[in-house]
Structure formats: structure tokens, C-alpha cells
Amino acid sequence: MSQNLHTHTRFSDGSSDPEKYIETALAQGLTSIGFSDHTPLPIENTFALREDQVRNYCDTILALRDQSSFTGNPDHLSQSGIPNPEFGIYLGMEADFIPGLGHPFSHFLENYPLDYLIGSVHLVRNGSPADLWFIDGPDPATYDDGLNSLFGGDIRKGITAYYRQVNEMLTTCPVNILGHLDKIKMHNHGRYFSETDQWYVALVDETLDLVRQSGVIVEVNTRGLYKKRTDATFPGTDVLKKIFDLRIPVLINSDAHKPHEVSMLFGETAALLFEIGFREQMNLTTSGWQCVSLM
């Protein structure tokens, strides 16, 4: 069983229509795919769904699930001109948690027929709603500028704010999957801190304890590796060892923004997890969440 539940389409910051991702997923041997475009935010941005497009996004994915509008590569279609009926298509969103900004996560679960919700932090709030540290994106200068302007260059203060925000999300929001748990490290590259620093380890341990209590699934996100922005998955190997010891469930996601990325580094990541000791990962089915064999 192989699926990717972290997929971004043209409706948010992905490159292509959902059909293209389905074609690629079928060609790469996945058994299902889940779409997770970013929930709307009431601030200027280039990555989230627009409020007036949420319904269209949901309807598009549901239509594809009903196999009524798929017109992809004929090599991957059944004789009736639709995808393999055993291939699963799931509707989700990646909800960006910023305290005091945007709809509560429950809004999306109550108003749209979502199969799951990924909870993530990309913008760290410090003070007013306008004071946001963008920790994502391809340019490390954006990370550096935000750290300097909002946290006075104090990396410990900035990272503490990040994990506190993740913790608040875990304790106040309905989330199925925790997205890229330690993404705060992406633009560090050994410049500001070490992931073995005692204060950093303590922050991660505090968050993992909340994850364990909440029952949330931790995604093992491969995007930092295949985009060559980090030398490890999100979360990294040391954190994954702790997750294994705590018996926290995991699943592999690619955080795809382009069709060819839907299963990138899945094999390598499954091997890493197996070496750590994992034998199963979570899989979303029409009957709900199930444990499936990792290898």
C-alpha cells in the first residue's frame, strides 16, 4: 500500500491540475492519493487557497473521486475511460495555524467534506498579527530577515516561538496529521544552532509528548531532501528514533507541488524507517485509518 496525502495543486501553490497528479500516481504505482491544498489566510500571500475557490477545489476533487471528469493518459485508464476503480482519491487540506488569524480548523471540517486535515506551521507569530516570521520558501534570506526583524536575531527565542505555536495547534485544533514537524531547521544549515543543543532537544521532546497524547499521525516529509534544502527528512533521523520509541504512528508524504514529486524518495525513506525499527505506517482507506506494512 503506497499513497501520498500531502499534495498541492494549482488551486494553491502547486503547478498543475489534480488530474496530472493522479496520472503520475497511477504511473508510479501508488494505490491512492490525497489532495491537501493550503487553507485560506486573511493576509497577502502566494500559496493559499483563495476563499472564493475553496468550494471549487473541493468539488473538483470530489468529481474526480466519482470518476466522472477524469481525462488523463489513456494508458492509465480502465476500458470505461476512468481510473482504476481500486485507486483511492481523498480530499484534504493543509491548515496553516497562526494564533488569532484565519478560520479555526473546525470551520473546514464542518463546512467541507474533508477526509483528513494536515496541521502545519509556516508563519510564526510574534506580537501583532502583522508580525509573522515566514520559515518556508526557497530563499534563506527571508528566514534570516524575519529572525532578525522579529526576534532580534535570537534563534533560541524564534525557535521556541515556533514549537510553542505547534504545541498550541496540537492542543486546540482538530488535526489528523502533523505536517513537517521540524521544518524550522530547513534554512539553518548549521548556522544558528545544532539539533543536538540541549535547549532544542528539550523543545522537540515537549512537542513529541503532546503528539503522543493527541494521537496525531506524524508525517515523514521527503520534500526537503529532494529539493536539496536539507540533508534529512522532516523530522530527521534522531527525532524519528524518539517517535519510534514513543510508538507514535507515522506515514510517508512527499509534499508534492509538481506531479513528478508525488512519491519522491518513498523507497529510501521507507528503508530508513525500517532501519530505525518501524514495520508499519498509517494508510487512509474508505474505511478509515489502517496500519499497513512498511516494506
N, C-alpha and C positions, 0 to 999 in steps of 0.2 A: 504494500500500500504506500503510495507516494503522492503527496499533494503539497501545494503551496497556497497558504491562506493570506499571504501578505503581497498583494498585487495592486499596483496603481495604474490607472488608465488615463486616457485623455480628459476624463471628467475632472481630474485633479492635476497632479504633476507627472503623470505618465505620458508616454509618447503616442499611444495607439488606441484604437477601438478595442473593446473587450474581445471581439471575435478573433483578433490576431493572437491574443494571449491563449485563447482556447486552442487554436490551431497548433501553436507551439507546444502547449502542454500535452496535447494528444500525440504529437510527433515525438516528444521526448519521453513518452511512456508514463506520464503521470496518470493517476486514476481519478483525480479531481482537482479543481482549482477554486479558490475563494478570492473575491474582489474586495478591496479594503481602501477605497479612496478616502482622503482626509475629510473629516467633518468640517463644516464651515466655521470661520472665525470672524469676529467683528473688528478685524484690523486689516490694513492693507497687506496683502501677501500674494505670492505667485504659485502657491502649492495646494491650497484647499479648495474643496467644492464651493461653488457659489450657492448661496441659499436657494436661489430660484432653480438650481439644477439638481437638487437632491432627489426630488421625485423622479425626474427623468433618468437619473443614474440608476435608481432602484428598479424602475420599470424596465430599463434596458437589460439589466442582469436577469430579472425575473422572466423576461421574454426569451432570453437565451436558455434559461433553465427549462422552459416549456418547449424548447427546441422548435420554435415557430419562426425564428428570424435568422437562424444561423446560415450564412452563405460562404463558408470558408473553403479551404483547399479540398477539392473532391477526394483526394487520396485519404482523407481522414473522416470521410462521411460514410454513413451507412447507405444501403440501397435506397432508402427513402429520402436521402438528401439531408439528413440531420446527424448530429454527432452520435457516437456510440451511446446507446441509452444507459449503459452502465457507468458512463463518465459523469461525475458529480460537479455541479456548478453551485457555488454558495455565495450568498450576499452578506457582506460585512462592511464595516467602516473602521478606519483608524481614527480614534478620537484623541485629539490633542488636548491635554489637560493643562490649563492655565488658571490658577485660582482667581475667581471673580470675573472671568472673561468667557464668553460663549455660553451655549446651552449646556445644562447638565447632561451627563451621559444618558440618563434615564429618558431624556427627551427623544433621543434617536431610537431607543429600544421600544418606546411606547408609540411612536408615530410612524415607524417604518418596519417592514417585516424582515428584520435582520436575523441572520443565523448566528452571528457572533460579533464581538466588538474587541478590537485591539486597543489597549490604552497605552499612550506614549507621551513623552515629554520632549519637545523640540525647542521650546521657548521658555526660559527660566525667568520667572518674575522676581523683581527686586524693587519693592516700593510701589509706585503707582502703576496702573495698567499699561502705561506707555513705556515703562522701564522693563524691557524684555531682552534677555540675552539669547541670541539665536546660536545654538550649538551645532547646528547641522549645516548642510550645504558643502559645496566643493572647495570653498576658499577659506583657508585657515585665518586669513586676516580679519574676516568677520567675527570669528571666535575671539581672536585677540582683542579686537576693538571693543567688543561687548564686555569682556572680562575687565579691561582697563577702565572703561567709562562707567560701568555699573557696580563693579566690585573693587575699584581702586587697584586692580592688578592682583588682588589677594585670591589666589587659586583655591585655597582651602575654603574660604568664605563662599566662593562661587560654586564649588562642587558640593559643599554642604547644602546650599540652597537647592541645587538640582535634586539631590537624594531626598531632601525634605519634601519637595514637590511630588516626587514619585511616591513617597510614603503616604502623603495626603491623598493622592489618587487611589492608592490601594485600599485605604480605609474609608473612603467616602463615595467611591464610584463603582458601579457595576461593570466589571471587566472580565472577559474570558481569557484573554491573552495579554501578557505584559510584553510590550514591544521593546526591542533592543535595550535591555536593562542598563548596560553601562556605556551607552553611546557618548556620554560626556567625555570619554577618553579619546574620541576619534581624532581631534586636532591637537592632542597633547604631544605625541611623538617623543616622549621623554623630556620635553622642555620644561614643564611646570611641576610635575610630580611623578612619583613612582607608584604603580599599583600595589606595591608591597609596603608603602608607607603605612605606619600603624593607624593613623587617623583615617586614611582612605579605606583600609580594610574594615575598620570599625563601622564606617558608614554603609559599606556593602553588606556586612553581616546584619546590621539593623534592618535593612531593606529585605534581605532574604528571609529573616524571621517573619516579617509581615507577609511576604509572599506565601510562606508555608502556612500561616494561619488563614490566609484568604482563600487558599485552594486555587489560585490563579495558575494558568499554564505559562511557563516561561518559553518564549521563542528563542531558538538559536539562529540568529540572523547572520546570513552569509554576505551581506552587501558590502560591508567594509573591506572584506578580503578581496572580492572580485573587482571592486572599484579601486583597489590598491590604496585605500585610505587608512587602513590599519593592517597589523600583522596577525590579527586574531579575529575570531567571530565576536559578535555581541550576544551574550557575555563571553569573556575569554576563558581559557582552559582552567585557571585557578578557581574562578568563580563557578564554573561548571562542575568541578570536583566537589565543591561545597553543596551545590544543588543536588548532586547525586547522593551525597551523604544525608541530606535533609529529606530525600525522597520526594522532591518537588517534580511534578511532571513537566516534560519538555516536548517541543516539536520543532522541526527544522523549517525555516522560512527563508525565502530569498529577498524579500522586499523589492520585488521586481518593478522597475519603471519602464522597461522595454521588454517586448515579447521574448527575446532570446535569453533573458535573465531568469525565467520562471523557475528553473531548477539548478541554477549555477552553484557548483561546489557541494551539491547534496551528497554525493558519494563520499567525498573527502570528509565532510562534516559528520556523516553517519559513522565513518570509521573512527573519527576522533571520539565521538560519544561512546562507541563500543569499547574503545581502549580504556576510557575512564571507568567503565563498568555498566553503562546503560545498556539495556537489552530491548527496551520498548520506547516508543514515542506515542503521543496522542494523535488521533486522527478524527476529523469531523465526518460524520456519516448522517444519512437521513434519519437514523435512529438516535442521534446524539453523539457525544464524545466516546471514543473507544481507544483502548490501548492496542497497538499493533506492533509487530516485530520490527526492530530497527534495521536488521540486515536480512 
